[in-house]
């Protein structure tokens, strides 16, 4: 069997299992099994499929059909043009979270804190794009190991701290606090591959999805210098409630994603709140 045939067979299996983007998924999994990128795969589609490649490819197809996200099978996800290592210990970075980066880049910041860093995607990206001093926290030691690995591999200077929110850090030392907090209400029904494979601690934000926002906003007020900014990703239908929690902050702005959904909220700490 050549690689072209293997690709077509994998695509058919994924289509029958109603997996999204079956062609692309088959390409990614076969390239991973071969240990090459997709460009190499296309250039060598007539090459014979080796037994070891077939064993790996078959296992990856089975995992995907059983619901494991492709990113956890290949252990990578692109974010803001860079490849990040991901495992089931961290949330898979979504394209929507890149809006947090885009908004942060609008104004310079010398000191940045990423609360709940997960894979480190936000912290590492801001460290590389802004050349700022970046710290990042997470309650999960396993997540911090992945984040630190990503920082080392991408040559980003980030200090990682294991804690709940930012409890051990001093007051008024940051120009910018960013976060993609857990915001899914506990009663919401998530797709199987998210519900069964991504870490619950990074997904769920209590009964109404606002539990972490209620704690994070006062924490950011403590940590920011006067005039500093807070930028947070928003959960679906949470924009109005989070905006209310930011009462007293200045320049509260909500940005929508490409689908028109409120996705990111930002606010500036006023002296009256300091």
Protein Blocks (a to p, Z undefined) as FASTA:
>chain_A
ZZklmmmmmmmmmmmnopghkllmmmmmmmmmnopafklmmmmmmpccdfklmmmmmmmm
mmmmnopafklmnopaceehiacdddfkbccddfklmmmmmmmmmpccfbdcdehklnom
mmmmmmmmnopacddddfblklmmmmmmmmmmnopacdddddehjlmpcehibfbdcddd
dfbdfkbccdfklmmmmcfklmpgcjnopmmmmmmmmmmmmmpcghiacdddddehilmm
mmmmmgoiahiacdddfkopafbdcddddfklZZ
